[in-house]
């Protein structure tokens, strides 16, 4: 089956080619994201493959359907960028990668936490300039601190397990509590406890209407002064302007993010030679206690292999009329 792959990168092409070593599918790569303007590139392709910042709203899906597309395959877990109701109305199937490597994202969250707490990035920049001063590099021991995990699915549980290994007290929040999370030795927080006690808050929940801006001015005002906030899930879980104000006031002690709510126009491309017009990201990166990485938490060999293999397996199942194990349907 011919598949149009949008927002493709050199490293993804390599792993997709390896997953398609038998040549069963014809993979056609487009570097541009899927939008209403680029949807015409998929004309004649029965399947399109998209990533986190591609648009698959009703307008785009209608254009794809008119061009003959019947399958939308996301090579990611989140699907907030797809209008599932429109897809169902148009008779289009939507699949995703339900599980690739929770370790990759959880471990990156830990790396961000260690880097922001121990000022690793500032120390690195200093020593490259032969500045070996330690002023301003004081962090804190993680042992004995309270770490809040917001979203206790697979990734949240792996993150919690690692934090327990550091000797932290791990508390969680999730509207669907997990016995596995409690089985690790963690527990679910009492109402208000995360704000009162958490030294670190790490976000591992999907982006839904309920979780949109779950971190906002109100929740930040109730946070423990000086707490660190980590986000490797979805950018719009955080109200960026509210976070900036909390950083300025000192209410928030530090921020480390791998995702950003306006990342679609920035991430996965080299903008080092242009002036970035996004004032919010410019303000964020100007803070000495903020780390931003460009949505790379998933970027391990193991995760890429699973993502590409799962995506093509779903395409094969669709082509052969088999049950789509990773199908997403409108609620």
N, C-alpha and C positions, 0 to 999 in steps of 0.2 A: 504494500500500500504506500502511496505517496504521502509524505507528511511535510507540511510547511512548519519550520521551526523558527519562531520569532525570538528576538533578543538573544540571539546565539552569541557565544563567545568562543575563542580558540580552544580553551580548556574543555568546554562542554562538547565541542565537535569531536575532540579526541575520544572522550568517554562514550559518547553516543555511537561513534563509529565502532568502538570496541564491542559495545552491547549489540550492535547490528552486524557482527562479523560474518554471519551467514548470508548477509545481503538480502534478507527477506523484505525489508522495507527500503524505499527510496527516500533518503533524507535530503531535504532542500533547506539550506540555512539562510536566514535573513538576519542581519545585524540589527535592523531597526525594530523597535517595539511594535506590538500590535496596537493599532489605534483605528479610528474611523477612517483616517487618511491612508493607512497602509493595508487595510483589510483586503483591498483588491489584489494584493500580491498572492493571496491564498486561493484565488479563483482556479477551480479545477482540482483542488486538493481535498480529498475526502476527510483528512484529519489535519488539525493544526496543533502545535505544541507551544505552550506559552509559559512565562515565568511570572514572578510576583508583581512586577510593575506593568505588565501588559494589561490592556483594557479589553474586557469582554462583557461590556454592558449590552443593553438591548439593541442599540443602534449597530454596534459592531457585530453582534451575533446574527442580526438580520442580514447584514452584508455578507457574512461568511456563509450563511445558509443559502442565500441566493447564488453564491458562487460554487455550491456543491459540497460544502463542508458539513459533515455529520457528526464528527467527534472533536471535542476540545479536550486536550490532555495537558494538565498542569504538571510541570516537573517540580512541584513543591507541595507542601502540605496545606497551607492556607489557601482559601478560595474566596476571600472577600472581594476580589476584583471580577468575579463572574456573577452575572445575573442569572441565577438558577431558574427562576420562574420563566424568564424569557426563553432560556434554553429548552425547557420542557414544552413550552408552547410551540416552539419551532421544530420540535421533534429531534433535538440534538442531545447527544450523550456527553456527559462531562465526567472525567476521571481525574484523580490526583494521586500523589505519592503519599499514602497514609503514614508510612513509617520508613524512614531511611536510616538515619543514625542519630538517635537522641543524644549519644555521647558527644558528637561533634558540636552541637549547639550548647549543651550544658558545659562542656569543657571550655568553650570560648567565653561563656559568661563568667566562669571562674577566672580565666585569664584576665578579663576586663576588670573584675573585682580586685585581683591582686595588683594589677597595674595602677588602678586609680588610688587604691589604699596606700601602696608603698611608693607612689610617685615614680614608677619605673621609667615612664616616658620622659619626665623632666630630668631624671638622673642621666638617662641616655644622651639627651641633647646637651647637657652640661659637659659630660666627660668628652664628648666629641670636640668641644671647644677648650679642652684642657682645664675645665673648671671642676675641681673635685670637692667643692664646698658642700656640706651637708645641710646647710640652713634651708628650711622650708620643705624638707623631705620626710618629716616625721609622719609615720602612719600609726596603726594600732594592731595589736595581736588579734587575730580572728578567734582564737581559742577563748571560749567563754562568752562570745558575743551572740546576740540573737539575730538570726537570719530568717526573713520572711520570704516564702515562695508563693507567689501569686499565680495559681494555675498548677495543679499537681498531676498533670498528665505524664507521659513518658519522659519528656525532657525535664519537667519540673522535678520529677522523682530522682532522676540521675543527678541533677544539680543538688538536690537536698542530700542525697547520699554522700556526695563529695564534701559538702559543708559539714556533715556529721563527722566525717573523717578528719576534719580540721579541729574538731572539738567544739563546734558551735551548737547552740540550741536552735533547732529548726522548727519553725511554726509555719503553717500553711493556710491558704484560703482558696477554696474552690466550691462553686455551687453544687458540684457533684463529688463529694468526698471519696477518697480512695483508701481502701484498707491496706493496699500495698505501700502507700505513703506512710501510714501509721506503723506498718510493719517494719519500716526502716529504723524506727526509733524517733520519728518526728511526730508532731501532733498538730491538730487544727487549732487555730487561734480563736480565742474568745472575742466577742464584739469589742472593737476598739483597741484590742491588744497590739495589733501590728503597728498602729500609729504611736502607741505609748512606748513600746519596747524594742521595736526592730532597729538594729544598727545598720542592717543591710536589707534592701527590698529588691528582689529580682523577679522580673515579669516573664511568665512562661504561658500566658493564656492566648487564645485566638482572638482576632479582632472581630467583634460582633457589635450590633447596635448597643448592647448592654455594656460591653467593655470599652467602647470608644471613649477616650479621655478618662479612663478609670483613675489615672493620676492627674489631678486638676488642682486648682487653687485651694479648694476645700480640703481634699485629702492631704495635700502638702502642709496645710496649716496644722493638721493634727499629727503630722509625722514627728518623730523624735528629732530634736534639733541636731544637725550634723550628720544625719543618716545618709548613706550612700544608696543611689538608685541605679540599677542595672536593667537594661532592656535589650534582649536579643530576640524578641518575638515579632511585634508589628509596631511601626512607628506611631500610629494614631492611638495607641494605648495611652500615650502621653500628650497632654496639652503643653506644647513646647513653650508658649509664651508664659504660662504659669510656672513652668520649671525654671525658666530664665529669671523670673522675679524671685523665686525661692533660692536660687544660687546667689543672686545679688544680695539678698538679705542675710544670707548665711544659714537660713533654715535648712537648706539642703547642703550637705557637706561635699558632695561630689556626684557626678553623673557619668556613666559609661554606657554608650549606646552603639548598637550595631545596625539599628534601623531608625528611620526618621520619617515623620508623617508626610513630608514633601519630597521624599527621596526619588520619586519617579523621574524628575527632571535632572537628577544629579548622579545617582549611583550607577555603577557598572560602566562608567566612561571616564576618560581622561580629560579633565577640565582645567588642567594646570596652566594652560596658556590663555585662558579667558577670564573675564571678570564675572564672578558669580553674582547674580542679581538677588539671590535669596538672602535677605537680611537676617532671617532667623538662624540659619546654619552658620552664617558669618559671625553672629554674636556668640553662638555656642562654642565654636572652635577658638574664640578669643579668650575664653575662661581658662585659667591655669588648672582648674580642677574638673575638667571635662575631657573625656576621650570619645572620639567618634571613629568607628570603623565602618567600612562601606558594604554592609550586608554580607559579611564573609563567614559568619558563624557556621554555616553548613559546609564550608569549603574544605573538606578532607577527601582523601582518595576513596575511603570506604563509603562515605555518603554519596559522592558523585557516581560511583559504580552502581550503588543500589538505586539511586534516582533514575539513572538512564536505563538500567535493566527493567525496572518496574514500569517505566513509561512505555517502553517498547512492548513489554508483555501485555499491557493493557490494549495497545494498538492491535496486536496480533489477535487477542481475544475478541475485540470488536469486529475485526475483519472476518473472523471465522464464526461469528454469530454466537459466541460463548458468553456465559455470565460474566459481567464486569465486576470483579470483586472490589475494585477501588472506585466505583461509581459514586458520584455525589448527586443527590436529588433535592429538589426544592422541598422545604418543610411543609 
